[in-house]
Amino acid sequence: TQALLGDDSGRLYVLDNFKMEPYAQLDYPVTSAVAIPLRALVDQDGPDVVVCATRSSMIYVLHAKKVVGAFAADFWPSAIDVLIPSSPEMRPTIVIAENKAVGTQNACVLHKVAMHIKPVE
């Protein structure tokens, strides 16, 4: 079993058999990360795709230890997850949580972003 870990310096690690292996360096502190099997996105085998939220508006998509996509949200994401549909005709969706003050209360607002990932050359 492996786990993804991010730190305040923007470093992302894979914890495998109690050893931390460097995975990537991002521009901002990592606040949330999720791995997606490549097979869930395209009809090919390979390393997982990693989606990371950071302590900024940036969300990064990584594959094989390289940033292959990034986009800026209109807010700082507090958490992310990926919904993988059971139907191959549908695309996976990134779900981004935003903490938002509503009056004197905090609320969590969910945003959805469709993923359009092409096979990596």
C-alpha positions in Angstrom: 0.0 0.0 0.0 1.2 3.5 -0.9 0.2 6.9 0.4 0.8 10.4 -1.0 2.2 13.0 1.4 2.7 16.7 0.8 4.5 19.4 2.9 4.6 23.1 3.4 7.5 23.5 1.0 5.4 22.1 -1.9 7.2 18.7 -1.9 5.1 15.7 -2.7 6.2 12.2 -1.5 5.1 8.6 -1.9 5.2 6.6 1.2 5.9 3.0 0.2 6.9 0.2 2.7 7.7 2.8 5.4 10.1 4.7 3.0 9.4 8.2 1.7 10.3 8.6 -1.9 10.3 12.1 -3.5 7.6 12.4 -6.2 7.5 16.1 -7.3 8.1 19.7 -6.3 5.2 22.1 -6.6 5.2 25.9 -6.4 3.0 26.1 -3.3 2.4 24.1 -0.1 0.4 20.9 -0.7 -2.9 20.7 1.2 -4.6 17.8 -0.5 -3.7 15.0 -2.9 -5.5 12.1 -4.6 -4.2 9.4 -6.9 -6.3 8.1 -9.9 -5.4 4.9 -11.7 -4.4 5.9 -15.3 -6.8 3.2 -16.6 -9.8 5.2 -15.2 -8.8 8.1 -17.5 -7.5 6.5 -20.7 -7.3 3.0 -22.2 -3.7 2.3 -21.3 -1.8 1.1 -18.3 0.8 3.2 -16.5 1.6 5.2 -13.4 -1.3 6.8 -11.5 -2.4 10.4 -12.2 -2.1 12.6 -9.1 -4.3 15.7 -8.5 -3.0 18.1 -5.9 -4.6 21.2 -4.2 -2.2 23.7 -2.8 -2.3 26.6 -0.4 -3.1 28.9 -3.3 -5.7 28.9 -6.0 -3.6 26.4 -8.1 -4.6 22.8 -8.6 -2.0 20.6 -10.3 -2.3 17.3 -12.3 0.8 15.1 -12.3 1.7 12.0 -14.2 5.0 10.0 -13.9 6.4 12.6 -11.5 5.8 15.5 -13.9 3.2 18.3 -13.9 1.0 17.7 -17.0 -1.6 20.2 -16.2 -2.5 23.0 -13.8 -5.4 25.4 -13.4 -6.3 28.3 -11.1 -9.6 28.2 -9.2 -11.3 31.5 -8.1 -10.6 30.5 -4.5 -8.2 28.5 -2.4 -9.3 24.9 -2.3 -9.5 23.3 1.1 -9.8 19.7 -0.2 -10.1 17.7 -3.4 -11.4 14.3 -4.5 -12.0 12.7 -7.8 -15.3 10.9 -8.8 -14.6 8.1 -11.2 -17.8 7.1 -13.1 -18.7 3.5 -13.7 -19.6 4.2 -17.3 -16.6 4.6 -19.7 -18.6 7.2 -21.7 -18.5 9.6 -18.8 -15.3 11.5 -17.7 -13.9 11.6 -14.2 -14.7 14.8 -12.3 -12.5 16.7 -9.8 -14.6 17.8 -6.8 -13.0 20.8 -5.1 -14.1 21.9 -1.6 -14.0 25.6 -0.7 -14.5 26.9 2.8 -16.6 30.0 2.7 -17.8 32.3 5.5 -21.6 32.8 5.3 -22.6 35.4 7.8 -21.1 34.1 11.1 -21.0 30.5 10.0 -18.5 28.6 7.9 -19.8 26.6 5.0 -18.3 24.2 2.6 -19.0 24.8 -1.1 -18.4 22.1 -3.6 -17.2 22.8 -7.2 -16.9 20.2 -10.0 -14.4 20.3 -12.8 -14.6 17.7 -15.7 -11.2 16.1 -16.4 -10.0 15.9 -20.0 -6.8 13.9 -19.9 -5.1 12.7 -23.0 -2.7 9.8 -23.1 0.8 10.8 -22.2 3.4 10.5 -24.9 
